[in-house]
């Protein structure tokens, strides 16, 4: 395909004018000079699709349509920006735009996580670009740096706080709030949706991790293959015990090379308080990458918000517009090396924090340590609290062991006569910093 | 000029095989597969220039020459990597390579800081690229993200720890070490040179800031125009007082928009302990940028070291090689908007930390506050220490005032009858975080 080059202006078709779409539309109008300079061509908002035509969007009514498909098909639209969110009709519209030879810029992590490879394939066949800097980490430059600036590296490890809602909730819980209270605060501040499922069950973070592992490790997997555990059931008591042991609790998306395979998982994680990610608080996002040449590199900033996300969308817009203006051919996608395999969660090795409520009877320790030993799990340290009126808390920190062994040990510990309940099992990372 | 396109391989001419050059040469040999994939073409080390041919560099002797200019002129060299460092002959060689239509990749901050605009001009005239990701922040992707990923933003503020040597020294001093001891430790660990002038007098940091402000603000200035103050004379006692007041001391490179002009300065700076840069310790580097859309964005990592710097050099190499392989034309440089002016240091407003050694006599406070008031400087807080055997320490924290007023007030305070000495004046930043 390729482009004719030397276009007079680049005409944008915008699908969806929510918070981010509105910020993009406003920037296209208000900072025309900055964008034209960066793109070496004027960029014009030509058409925009909304669901409800009656609401004021701060966009010239004459540009609006309720028919998103008409924008994808319009001859006077050079580039499509998809900001509708959700799987359909976004996926179909993106695919059709690419089929018609229109570059697409999207912030749609759900579509990219589940259908990214297929859409990239269409883009490659048609010789156009599919870009998505805004899909992970909002305003933080991340996709382009990973793709281009670390190109000489083999990525050894990637750890990310890529969901601001849950990071805010955990920041509140670290200050002693209960989960429900912290969630309500997040909702009040607009960080969490009325239905917080996508965030608190780590669905959003798993989507983003699926996108990141594709770029960083060449690992093609769907979010459904990624082990995922959210915040429900967490007790601020465990954050307090963790802090005593030198750990901060984060909902960490982790991926790393392990014996030629790649781990990919999202779960609450105790991270050394010395690790740079441990200090990323509130709704902020950050990604920590260890390249085999670069060493540790960290990118942080605002993971959400209209303007921050618009900054990333517009970086892609100027990139694509500049290419159209100069008539540069699209560089074919890099041939993928032999793709690595996903390490099954059962084989993933982590240290583990366990909190048991036990009856304060003689022989408890002997019983607990026997169970761990039977599963080949070494015990690194123990905290026992004097019981108040109820059962005593025993907190165990193990050495690294496979997930399968830890899960079996947890089940057996729950069955011990002295055990009232296993209150918590939280994975602990000794991450490179 | 432009390229013929479809080259079979890209042949590298390497100038200088020190720590970074050796890492680059090793990577070109050892990770040929990764680089070829990223560049869509094989990349070959064709020739390399060294000062002393007799030393083993881990590079095939047949490729080596003592005559750097012969590489720049060689017909079988497509791309020149300049890693000699220092102003000459590096500048002349880079200029000649560009004149001959060869893209140049360099890590040479000195040459770029002083001659960047002239070299960029030659590159633009010849239609070739001059790239320098490695010149600032070692292995941290920084130049490309600032140039491309934040292109839609007006940068409001940039603060950077861009000299690892001084950051290591300040980390030691925060732990109570005296400057001389901390410097000796840095030298022992290889973080500081035998002659540490470039680092401790902030010459290196000013060079890097000159490069950054050109990209981030479009401000063309030489390092000679940037206010610069290094670490000599700092007393760990002031770091201790600062910590009591909630501040960490960093050698901060600061640039920001101020009423249509741009401040650019490097000096020891008290920064709120809550600011993300306050926690960047040891030899690490980090840059914190506030864009008007993106909000705060931070990039951190290793600012030096052979492999980390090679990672950045090779990002540029793959970028240039890919362009050569695909026959993409070089995108003309972005037309600069009306260039902003540098705000003279006298007009820069900061808060200020002052420590005076005073005789413990009545009326000291009245004298000191009168001097400040006469220069329109508000007093935010005071710490006074009981004298031991010597004079008493009085620590003053002022509200923001122009540098000229602060300097005059300092001079007058030194002349007060009660003043034995002004022990320290350190600028304090209330940075956006």
Interface residues (C-beta under 8 A of the other chain):
Chain A: X23 X27 X31 X33 X34 X35 X37 X38 X40 X133 X139 X140 X141 X144 X145 X148 X149 X150 X151 X152 X153 X154 X276 X279 X286 X291 X292 X293 X294 X295 X296 X297 X298 X299 X300 X301 X302 X305 X307 X308 X310 X311 X312 X314 X315 X317 X318 X319 X322 X326 X327 X328 X329 X331 X332 X334 X335 X337
Chain B: X23 X27 X31 X33 X34 X35 X37 X38 X40 X133 X139 X140 X141 X144 X145 X148 X149 X150 X151 X152 X153 X154 X276 X279 X286 X291 X292 X293 X294 X295 X296 X297 X298 X299 X300 X301 X302 X305 X307 X308 X310 X311 X312 X314 X315 X317 X318 X319 X322 X326 X327 X328 X329 X331 X332 X334 X335 X337
